[in-house]
């Protein structure tokens, strides 16, 4: 049986390695939604920083960033918004998937040694530099800067959230899609896509903190072609998935085909 749709999500790599591979938008807006990014804004630019040791076809930390040819192919299949990507800060630091923790620990060791050489007291060292992976990323970015001219223009694809219809229903009384499903299981960090399951929507199954819960309307997915389930999670129509599939690095992406869906409980 051919899948009715596909779920795609990023493997849970350490943040430093994920940033190296996918790049980091420098002006990412946590409030950026398909519904609020009016189509008249299409083409606005967003600055990305990137470790150019790897240039995957599909980049993007929070939304997929695609080269012009692939974006054109996808744009003809989906309803989306987009931003033009400018690689404002680029650096070169070789790495392997086994290096992520070592690179982070190396950063901490280098900064600790710097503090010792500068005579910073032991009880002040922990406050003398940032200890987050983001701080390590910026350190390597500043230390390993290189010029970079991409072989293509790149575009950030802004897809509609799969849960947006439910949010509109709960917050503003909008109509609820009749085929709405609940995606699970839900954890404190959101939906666990490695154990993905679908159940028919029922009000009693909605958790109080519903914004951490994922919802999906298959009819809406068929209309839009691609829906964003989370920061690193997407649902795709089969034809859209077929276009993306050759460019999904299996070292960084997981895929599950969904062949059957439950009958709607939303009557």
N, C-alpha and C positions, 0 to 999 in steps of 0.2 A: 504494500500500500504506500503510495507516495505521500510524503508529509504535506499537511495543509499549510504549515508555516514553519519557520525556523527560529530558534532562540540562539543568539550569539552573545558571548560575554568574555571579558578579559580574564585570563588566569590571575590568581591572587599573588602577583610578585610583589616584593618589597618596593616601596614607593620610589626609592632612588633609581632602581633599574627600570621601573615602568616609565618614569620621567625621561630617563636617557633614551629609551626606545621610541616613545610616543610624542615627546615634546611637551612643552608647558606653555599655555596661553598666558601672556603677561597681564591681560586685562579681563580675565574670565569673570563673568558676572553670575553669581549663584542664582540670581533671579531671572536669568535668561531662559525664557520659554518660547516655544513656537508661537503660542498665542499672543505673546507680548512683543515679539520681534516682527513687526509689520513688514509685509512684502516690499513696501516702498524703501525699506532699509537694506534690501538685498545688495550685496557688493561692498557694504561697509567693511573696513579692514580690521583685523585683529593681529597683534604682534605675538609671535611665538619665539621661544628659545628652544634650541635643539642640539643634542649631541649628534653630530653628523657622522659618527663612526658607523651608525646604521641609518639608512633611509628607507624604512618600510613603505610600501605603496600606500597602506592605510595607516595614518598617524592619528594624532589627536588624543589628549588625555581624557576629555569629558564629552566631546562630540567628535565623530570621525572627520579627519582631514584627508582629502582625496586629491590626487593630481588631476589636472584639467580634463584629460581624456576619460578617466574613470568617473569623475564627477558628472561629466556630460552624459555618459551612459546611464548613470543612476538617476540623474535629474529628469530624464525622459520617462522614467518608470514610477517616480514617487512624487508626492506633494511635500515640499520641504521649503525651508528658508536657507540662506547661506551667507557666509562672510568670506571675504578674501583674506588669505593668510600671508603675512609678511614675516620672514625669518629675520627678526631684528637682532637677536643675539645667538650666535652659533659657536660651538666649541667642539674639539676633537679629543676624546679620551677612549681608547680601546677598552673593551670589556667583554666578558662572557657571562652567561646566565648564572654561573657559580660565583661570580665576583661581587654580587650586590652587597652582601653583608660585609665582606672584606673592605670594599671601597668606603662604606660608611664608617667602619671601625678605623680605617686608615685616616679618614678625615678627623675623627675625634682624637686620635693619637697625635696627629700633626698639630692640631690646635692646642692640645695639652702641652706638647713640647714647646710650642711658641710662647705660651704663657710662662713656662719655667724659665726660658731664656730671657724673657722680659722682666723677670723678677716679680711676677704677680703672686701674691700669697696663696697658699694651698686652699685656704677657705674662701678665696675669691675666684678660683679658676672656673668653677661651674657657672659663674655668672659672666665670664669674660667672652664667651662666644655662644652661638646658637647650637643647640644639640639636636635639632630636628633634621630629618632627611632633606627637607627643603633647604636648610642652611648648607648642608653638604653639597647639594645640587648647585647652589649659587657659588660656592667656593670653587668647585671644579669648572663651572662655567667661566668664572673670572680668570682662573689660572691657565685655562687651555683654549683661549679664544682663537678662532680662525675665521677667515673670510669664506663665505659660502654662496654660490650662485646655483639655485635649484634648476634642474633640467626642465621643469614644468612649472606652470602656475599651480597654486594649491587653493582649495576651498574647504571651509569648515561647514559641514552639513548640519543644519539645525532641524531635528525631527521633533514631531509632536510627542509628548509623553503619553505612554499607553494608559496611565492612570488619570489623565487630565479630565476626561469625561466624568469620572467619578468625583473628582475634586469639584468640578463645576456643579454637579448634582448636589453634593453635600453642602457646599458653601453658598451656592446661589440659586438652588432650586431648579437647575436645568434638567431636561429629560434624561433619564437613565437609559443607556443602550439596552435593548431587550436581550442581547446575547452576551452581556457583560459576564466575565469570569474572574475568579480570584486566583492569583498566581501564588504558589507557595513552595516550600514552607517559609515563613517569615522568622527572621532572627532579630536581635537587637540592632544589627547593622543593616537590616533590610532583607530582601528576598534572597534565599540561598539557591542560586541557579544551578549549583552542582547536584541538587536534589529536586529539580523543578517538577512541579505537579500543577494540575489545573482542576478547579472545582467550580460548579455552577454558583453564580452569585446568590447569596442570601443574606439579608440584613443582619441576621444573628451571627453570621460568620465574620463580620467586619470588626476588626479590633479597634479599641478606643483611639489609639494613636495611628489612625488609618493612613497617614501620609508615609509611613514606613512599609505599608502594604501595597503590593502591586496588583493592578487590575488590567484586564485586556478585553477588548471587543474585537472579535474576529472580523466582523463587517467593517469596522473602522480600519483594521490592519489592511484588509483587501483594498480599501479606498486609498489609504495613504502610502501603502507599499512598505514603509519602514516606520516603526514606532520606537521611541526610546523608553526603555523600562527603568533605567537608572543611569548613573554617571558612566558606567562601563558595560551596559547591558542593552540589547536591542532585540526586537522582534522583526522578522523580515518575511515578506511574501516570497514564494518559491522563485519567481523570476528575478527578484532583487537579490536573493541569496545566490543564485547561479552567477550573477554578475560580480558579486563580491568574493565568492568562494576561492577563485584562483589566487587572490591576494591576501587571504587570511593566514597569517603565519601561525601554524599550529603550536609553535613554542609559546605563543602569547595569547592565542584565542581558543575558546571552547565552543563547540557547536552541538546543538541537539535538534533533530527534526521531530516535529509534533504531528502524529498521524491521525489522532482522534481527539475530539474535544467533548466535554460533558454537555448534556442537554441543559438549556438555560433554566435556572431556577427563578429568574426575574420575570414574573408574570404581572 
